[in-house]
Amino acid sequence: MTENLNKEAFLKKVFNYEEHKEWKFEGELPAVIDFYADWCGPCKMLAPILEELSNEYEGKVTIYKIDTEAEQELAAAFGIRSIPSMLFCPVNEEPQMAHGALPKKQIEQIIEDVLKVKK
C-alpha cells in the first residue's frame, strides 16, 4: 500500500532537511517517493503501477506519495518542476530523481539498480 506523506511525516520518515544540510535518509527500508498532483493525467496512469509495486516489494521497499499541490514546500525543497517525478532513496546512498510516467519495467530496473533490491 502506498502512503501519502505530509511535511511532518516526510521529515520523520524520509529526510529532515530542517535539521540536516546533507542528505540523511531516515527510513529503514529503501523508498520510492512519487511527487504527483490530482489534476495530472500521467500521474493517474502511474498510480496503479506504484500500488502494484508496493505490493510486490512489500517489506523490501516503501512507496510514498506527495501531493505537490498540498505540499508545495516539499516540492520546492526538491526542485520539482514537472510531475510525475519519483525520488529513489537507497538507505545509505544519495537519492536519484526520475521524471515522467515511466513504464513498470523501467521502475523495476531503477529499484534494482539504485535501491539494490530484487523482487
N, C-alpha and C positions, 0 to 999 in steps of 0.2 A: 504494500500500500504506500503510495507516495504521500508525503506530509507537507502541508503548507507551512511556511515559516514567515513570521513577522520579524521585525528587527531584534526584539528582545530574545526570541528563540534562536535567531541566527547567531547572535553574539555568544550565546551559551554553547550551541551545538556545532558551529562551524568555525567562526573566526571572530574574535573580539578585537575589531580594528580600532576601538576607542582606547584600548589598553596597550596594544602591540602595534608597532610600526611595521615590523617584519611579519610575514605570513606565519601564523602558528595555528595549525588545524586542531580544533578542539574535539573532533569526533573520534570514536573508537574504530569505526568501520570507514573505508573509503566512501566518498559520496559523489553523487551527481546532482548538481543544482540547476534546475530549469527556471530561467527568467522568462516570464510569459505575461500576456495580458488577455483578458476575456474577449476583446474585440479582434484579436489576431487570428486569422484563418490558419496559417501554418502552425501556430501554437496548438490549435484544436486538433490538427492532424497528428501532432507529436504526442499529445496527452495519453491516448490509449496505448501507444508504444511504450511510453515510460511506465505506465501501470503494469503492462506485461513484464517488462524488465525488472520492475521492483519485486514481482512475484518470483521470477526466475532466479534472481540473485538474492533472494531473502536470506538474511543472516550473513551476507557477504558484502553487500553494497547498500547504502541508504540513498534513496532518491527523494530529494526535496524540491518543492516548487515555491517560487517567489513571484507574487503578483506585482509587476513593476508599477502599476497604477497606484496600488495601496502602499507600496514600499519604495517610494521614489528615492529615498536616501540610500537604500541598499543598492538600487540600480546605479545610482550616481557613483557610489563608492567603488564599483567595479567597472565604471565607464561603459555601461550597457547602452549602446546606441541603436542596435537593431535586435528585434526579437523574432523567433525564439533564440536565446543564447544559452548554452549549457556550460557550466563550470565543472570540470572534473577534478576532484580533490583527493589525491592519494594521501595516505596517512602521514608519511614523513618526507614528502617532496613538494615542490611548488605546484600549484594548481595550473591547469591548462584550460583555455576557453575554446569552445567550438560554436560557430554561428550557423543558424538556419535549421530547418526541419530535416535533420539527417535521417536516412533510412536506418531501420533497426540493425541491419548487419554492420553498418558503419559505427553505430553507437557501441555495439558489442565489441568491435575491434578496438575502439578507444578505451573501453573498460578494461580489455585485456592488456593493451599496450601501456596506457597511462596509469591505471589503477592496479595493474598486475593481478587481476582477478579473473579466474576461469570459472565457467559455469559448474 
